[in-house]
Amino acid sequence: MSNAPLVLVVEDEAPVRAFVTELLRAHALSVVTAATMQEALLEVTTRAPDVVLLDLGLPDGDGIDLVRRVRAWSTTPIIVVSARGREADKIDALDAGADDYLTKPFSAGELMARIRSRCATGRAPPPTSRLPSSRSAGCGWTWRGARSGATATPSR
């Protein structure tokens, strides 16, 4: 069993889910996936991921409702990754309790930087915080490198 940070990828589009999963695994992260809101709720409650990557357009509900439900009992960092690019959508998700919002399409480097930021600091870091090139992460891992080639190694 791996001690790597666990990321829950909630994405209903199989090709996007597969791409994100492979990207995260290539950076030494553990990944569990869900294609629906119900699957995501089950995974969040049973696996306690270190970070949740959440698409808003799910077949059985709106991801913003999932954010509200999870936020009612958990401080697990939630990064919304959505094609919804309107300011109102971003505000709604952040006001519901999401920690960050990334609009599709996105770069692999930016996604990894946002995950490093949330894993290293937990929920909602100060807006001026910056992650150095090598830092002990809050989830027990050290992130090396601040670009897309960053990897996580145990700091235990």
Backbone bond lengths (Angstrom), bond angles and torsions (degrees), N, CA, C in turn:
res aa  C-N    CA-C-N  psi(-1)  N-CA   C-N-CA  omega(-1)  CA-C   N-CA-C  phi
1 M - - - 1.446 - - 1.526 109.19 -
2 S 1.316 116.49 134.04 1.451 122.52 -176.26 1.526 111.45 -82.82
3 N 1.337 115.03 147.37 1.455 120.85 173.41 1.518 110.76 -98.34
4 A 1.324 117.86 10.02 1.456 121.76 179.80 1.523 109.81 -64.72
5 P 1.332 116.85 150.64 1.464 119.59 174.43 1.528 109.56 -54.77
6 L 1.333 115.37 139.49 1.460 121.11 -178.67 1.521 109.68 -99.62
7 V 1.331 115.74 125.68 1.454 122.19 178.79 1.521 108.27 -113.79
8 L 1.323 116.16 127.38 1.461 121.59 173.43 1.522 107.86 -94.60
9 V 1.326 116.22 119.66 1.459 122.34 178.11 1.526 107.51 -101.72
10 V 1.338 115.98 114.36 1.462 121.73 179.62 1.523 106.88 -107.76
11 E 1.317 115.83 103.68 1.469 122.22 -174.18 1.515 108.38 -152.44
12 D 1.336 117.67 125.79 1.455 120.45 -178.06 1.525 113.58 -83.62
13 E 1.309 118.49 -20.56 1.469 120.79 179.17 1.529 109.61 -85.19
14 A 1.340 115.40 113.26 1.464 121.12 -174.78 1.529 113.99 -55.47
15 P 1.343 120.49 -43.84 1.468 118.92 -179.60 1.540 112.79 -63.93
16 V 1.318 117.16 -39.02 1.469 120.65 178.54 1.521 109.40 -67.87
17 R 1.322 116.62 -43.88 1.471 121.49 178.51 1.527 110.78 -59.12
18 A 1.330 117.13 -42.69 1.466 121.31 179.70 1.527 111.04 -66.47
19 F 1.332 117.53 -42.91 1.464 121.22 179.19 1.532 110.95 -60.81
20 V 1.327 116.43 -49.14 1.468 120.19 -178.28 1.526 110.22 -64.58
21 T 1.312 117.22 -40.54 1.465 121.20 178.39 1.521 111.21 -59.38
22 E 1.329 117.29 -47.87 1.465 120.74 179.96 1.525 111.79 -65.18
23 L 1.318 117.05 -39.01 1.460 121.03 177.05 1.523 110.82 -59.81
24 L 1.311 116.81 -47.78 1.468 120.64 -178.47 1.528 111.67 -66.03
25 R 1.313 116.72 -41.67 1.469 119.95 178.51 1.524 111.03 -65.48
26 A 1.324 117.51 -34.58 1.466 121.17 177.59 1.530 111.04 -65.67
27 H 1.314 117.05 -19.58 1.465 122.44 177.61 1.532 111.35 -104.05
28 A 1.322 116.22 24.53 1.469 123.70 173.23 1.527 113.98 65.41
29 L 1.331 117.38 29.89 1.453 120.76 176.87 1.520 109.85 -103.08
30 S 1.311 116.56 149.25 1.458 121.24 172.63 1.520 107.74 -85.89
31 V 1.325 116.31 144.17 1.457 120.57 -175.12 1.518 110.28 -133.78
32 V 1.313 114.98 138.65 1.458 122.60 168.20 1.517 105.40 -128.91
33 T 1.330 117.26 146.38 1.449 119.89 -174.98 1.517 112.15 -122.85
34 A 1.338 114.40 159.34 1.458 122.53 174.43 1.518 107.31 -146.43
35 A 1.336 116.30 142.07 1.458 121.25 -179.33 1.527 112.35 -106.02
36 T 1.325 116.52 -9.08 1.464 120.69 -178.60 1.527 110.03 -135.81
37 M 1.324 115.17 167.22 1.454 119.98 178.22 1.533 110.53 -65.42
38 Q 1.312 117.44 -40.07 1.465 120.58 -179.82 1.529 111.46 -64.62
39 E 1.331 117.17 -43.12 1.465 120.37 176.25 1.526 110.23 -61.84
40 A 1.331 116.51 -40.58 1.467 120.63 -179.66 1.524 111.27 -63.28
41 L 1.318 117.39 -43.79 1.471 120.49 178.12 1.522 110.98 -60.03
42 L 1.315 116.66 -42.15 1.464 120.73 178.02 1.525 110.91 -62.12
43 E 1.333 117.36 -45.95 1.466 121.08 -178.72 1.532 112.09 -67.18
44 V 1.320 117.25 -39.60 1.468 119.69 179.24 1.518 110.57 -64.30
45 T 1.320 117.02 -41.76 1.468 119.49 -177.09 1.521 113.17 -76.23
46 T 1.330 117.69 -31.78 1.464 118.91 -176.45 1.527 113.98 -93.62
47 R 1.327 117.83 -27.45 1.461 120.25 -174.85 1.519 114.91 -107.56
48 A 1.322 118.07 -15.26 1.474 122.46 -179.68 1.530 111.71 47.10
49 P 1.330 117.88 65.87 1.463 120.23 -178.42 1.525 111.94 -64.75
50 D 1.335 115.53 157.61 1.464 120.91 176.72 1.520 111.30 -77.31
51 V 1.330 116.99 -29.66 1.468 123.46 179.56 1.526 108.06 -148.39
52 V 1.339 116.08 143.88 1.463 121.90 173.81 1.524 108.13 -114.47
53 L 1.335 116.09 128.00 1.462 122.10 170.64 1.518 106.20 -102.82
54 L 1.322 117.18 120.48 1.460 121.00 -168.81 1.519 112.78 -125.96
55 D 1.326 115.70 121.82 1.461 121.74 169.04 1.529 106.77 -83.06
56 L 1.319 117.69 141.69 1.467 120.15 -177.63 1.521 113.66 -82.12
57 G 1.315 117.59 -30.57 1.457 120.98 -176.09 1.511 112.31 -88.82
58 L 1.313 116.45 84.57 1.463 121.14 -178.93 1.525 109.93 -103.74
59 P 1.336 118.64 150.76 1.461 120.81 -174.40 1.530 114.44 -66.32
60 D 1.321 118.16 -24.04 1.463 120.50 -176.84 1.526 113.24 -112.62
61 G 1.315 117.41 16.07 1.464 119.66 176.80 1.507 111.69 159.94
62 D 1.311 114.71 172.87 1.454 121.49 179.86 1.520 109.36 -88.24
63 G 1.330 116.37 134.36 1.457 120.87 -179.83 1.518 113.49 -58.84
64 I 1.336 117.63 -27.00 1.466 119.81 178.31 1.527 110.19 -63.76
65 D 1.332 117.20 -35.52 1.470 120.18 175.59 1.524 110.55 -64.58
66 L 1.328 116.69 -37.06 1.466 120.35 177.16 1.525 110.40 -64.77
67 V 1.321 116.97 -41.63 1.467 120.26 177.46 1.521 109.51 -56.95
68 R 1.319 117.39 -48.53 1.472 121.30 -179.40 1.528 111.70 -60.58
69 R 1.322 116.29 -42.62 1.473 120.11 -178.29 1.526 111.08 -65.66
70 V 1.321 116.61 -44.69 1.468 119.95 179.79 1.523 110.31 -68.19
71 R 1.310 116.21 -42.02 1.464 120.05 -176.59 1.528 111.96 -65.46
72 A 1.329 118.24 -20.65 1.465 121.51 179.32 1.528 112.10 -64.45
73 W 1.352 117.18 -22.16 1.468 119.49 -177.02 1.532 114.10 -138.05
74 S 1.331 118.02 -2.05 1.462 119.60 -174.53 1.528 111.14 -138.94
75 T 1.327 115.23 148.78 1.466 121.18 173.95 1.528 111.50 -106.96
76 T 1.332 117.10 14.06 1.459 120.98 177.28 1.526 109.39 -52.72
77 P 1.327 118.35 128.90 1.465 119.67 178.94 1.524 111.86 -60.43
78 I 1.330 115.33 133.27 1.459 122.32 178.95 1.523 108.39 -120.66
79 I 1.336 114.77 120.74 1.460 121.10 175.66 1.518 107.39 -109.44
80 V 1.318 116.78 115.85 1.457 120.79 176.49 1.526 108.02 -78.14
81 V 1.331 115.59 131.61 1.464 122.60 176.01 1.523 105.20 -125.21
82 S 1.334 116.48 101.87 1.452 119.93 -169.42 1.518 112.73 -140.03
83 A 1.319 115.36 153.70 1.459 121.50 173.67 1.528 111.07 -77.94
84 R 1.317 116.91 -12.95 1.463 120.50 178.09 1.526 108.52 -71.64
85 G 1.314 115.71 111.25 1.455 119.71 -175.02 1.516 115.10 -108.49
86 R 1.321 116.97 1.53 1.462 119.07 -179.83 1.527 110.64 -70.52
87 E 1.297 115.27 145.68 1.462 120.59 179.35 1.529 111.22 -56.85
88 A 1.327 117.55 -40.77 1.471 121.00 -179.05 1.533 111.25 -60.79
89 D 1.337 117.35 -38.70 1.468 120.41 178.51 1.524 111.16 -64.98
90 K 1.330 115.62 -42.23 1.465 119.86 178.66 1.521 110.94 -63.85
91 I 1.310 116.55 -44.73 1.466 121.03 179.51 1.519 110.43 -62.09
92 D 1.337 117.18 -44.85 1.473 120.35 179.03 1.522 111.76 -58.28
93 A 1.330 116.55 -45.21 1.469 120.41 -178.74 1.522 111.23 -66.19
94 L 1.311 116.93 -44.33 1.469 120.33 -179.85 1.525 111.18 -67.23
95 D 1.340 116.98 -40.86 1.468 120.12 177.17 1.529 112.19 -65.61
96 A 1.331 116.90 -28.65 1.465 120.77 177.90 1.525 111.89 -73.55
97 G 1.352 116.66 -17.01 1.457 119.49 178.22 1.511 115.65 126.12
98 A 1.336 117.81 0.28 1.465 119.24 175.98 1.524 108.84 -64.53
99 D 1.316 116.13 147.00 1.463 121.63 -178.28 1.511 113.13 -89.51
100 D 1.334 116.54 -24.67 1.455 120.47 -176.78 1.520 107.52 -157.37
101 Y 1.330 116.57 164.44 1.466 121.89 -177.71 1.518 108.00 -143.62
102 L 1.308 116.29 123.90 1.453 122.97 179.89 1.524 108.05 -123.46
103 T 1.322 116.48 125.85 1.462 121.20 -177.07 1.521 110.69 -90.67
104 K 1.340 116.53 134.76 1.461 122.65 174.18 1.515 108.13 -77.08
105 P 1.311 119.30 145.22 1.462 126.14 -6.94 1.526 110.51 -72.67
106 F 1.321 115.85 154.78 1.461 122.16 -178.00 1.515 108.70 -133.02
107 S 1.324 115.99 161.86 1.466 119.39 176.25 1.524 109.19 -92.41
108 A 1.313 115.32 151.89 1.459 120.49 178.52 1.529 110.63 -61.18
109 G 1.328 116.34 -40.44 1.467 120.35 -179.45 1.516 112.44 -61.88
110 E 1.335 116.82 -42.72 1.463 119.63 179.96 1.523 111.10 -67.10
111 L 1.321 117.22 -41.84 1.465 119.62 177.90 1.528 110.48 -60.15
112 M 1.325 117.11 -46.34 1.468 119.95 -179.28 1.532 110.96 -63.80
113 A 1.320 117.90 -38.43 1.471 120.77 178.18 1.520 110.98 -62.97
114 R 1.315 116.79 -40.81 1.465 119.89 179.56 1.534 111.25 -67.80
115 I 1.318 116.93 -37.47 1.465 120.25 176.98 1.527 109.60 -66.50
116 R 1.326 117.77 -45.50 1.469 120.37 178.12 1.529 110.57 -57.72
117 S 1.300 115.98 -43.22 1.460 120.37 -179.15 1.518 111.62 -61.09
118 R 1.297 117.46 -45.38 1.477 120.91 -178.76 1.518 111.71 -71.07
119 C 1.315 117.00 -39.70 1.467 119.56 -179.20 1.517 110.89 -69.10
120 A 1.312 116.73 -36.44 1.466 120.64 -177.10 1.511 112.51 -73.55
121 T 1.305 117.34 -32.06 1.456 119.30 -172.46 1.509 114.14 -115.66
122 G 1.330 118.01 -7.83 1.451 119.08 -175.36 1.513 109.77 78.68
123 R 1.299 116.65 -152.89 1.457 121.22 -173.99 1.519 112.33 -75.55
124 A 1.321 115.54 134.04 1.459 125.56 169.53 1.522 115.23 48.22
125 P 1.331 117.82 74.51 1.458 119.63 176.91 1.528 110.38 -69.71
126 P 1.340 117.14 161.40 1.451 118.86 175.88 1.531 110.06 -58.71
127 P 1.339 118.06 147.59 1.461 120.14 -175.37 1.522 114.12 -60.83
128 T 1.316 119.22 -21.99 1.454 120.74 -177.48 1.524 112.88 -95.79
129 S 1.334 118.26 1.04 1.462 119.02 -177.90 1.520 110.16 -67.73
130 R 1.336 116.54 146.15 1.454 122.76 178.48 1.524 108.07 -133.62
131 L 1.299 116.54 142.79 1.452 121.74 179.92 1.515 109.09 -93.18
132 P 1.342 118.76 117.60 1.461 120.19 177.86 1.525 111.25 -67.16
133 S 1.326 115.95 172.67 1.456 119.19 -175.40 1.526 112.53 -67.80
134 S 1.305 119.22 -21.77 1.461 121.80 174.50 1.518 107.84 -141.37
135 R 1.322 115.87 119.99 1.452 119.57 -174.94 1.516 109.72 -148.66
136 S 1.294 116.38 142.86 1.446 120.26 175.34 1.515 108.33 -73.53
137 A 1.300 116.36 124.50 1.456 120.99 -178.00 1.521 110.53 -84.71
138 G 1.324 115.43 151.29 1.451 121.59 -179.89 1.511 113.22 -62.81
139 C 1.307 117.48 -20.14 1.457 120.74 -179.41 1.524 111.44 -96.57
140 G 1.330 117.07 18.70 1.455 121.22 173.37 1.516 115.15 87.33
141 W 1.310 118.30 17.39 1.450 122.17 -179.53 1.509 109.88 -125.81
142 T 1.315 115.90 155.03 1.458 121.00 175.84 1.523 108.00 -108.08
143 W 1.315 115.51 127.52 1.460 121.34 177.43 1.511 108.11 -90.80
144 R 1.306 117.72 129.46 1.457 122.55 178.61 1.522 108.71 -116.30
145 G 1.331 114.73 123.55 1.457 120.40 179.42 1.516 111.14 91.87
146 A 1.306 116.49 139.77 1.454 120.52 -177.78 1.521 112.14 -105.77
147 R 1.297 118.65 8.21 1.462 121.79 -179.53 1.526 109.72 -110.96
148 S 1.286 117.00 -173.83 1.462 121.43 -175.08 1.519 112.92 -62.77
149 G 1.323 119.26 -15.06 1.457 122.00 179.05 1.519 113.13 -88.14
150 A 1.324 117.79 11.20 1.467 121.37 -177.08 1.527 110.57 -65.68
151 T 1.313 115.48 148.24 1.448 121.08 176.35 1.517 109.27 -132.98
152 A 1.310 115.94 160.80 1.458 121.31 178.10 1.519 108.31 -109.91
153 T 1.333 116.35 135.55 1.448 121.39 176.64 1.508 108.97 -131.51
154 P 1.317 118.73 149.21 1.472 120.08 -178.16 1.533 111.04 -61.29
155 S 1.329 115.95 136.37 1.454 120.09 175.69 1.525 110.19 -105.92
156 R 1.288 115.85 5.92 1.469 121.45 -179.04 1.509 110.10 -80.91
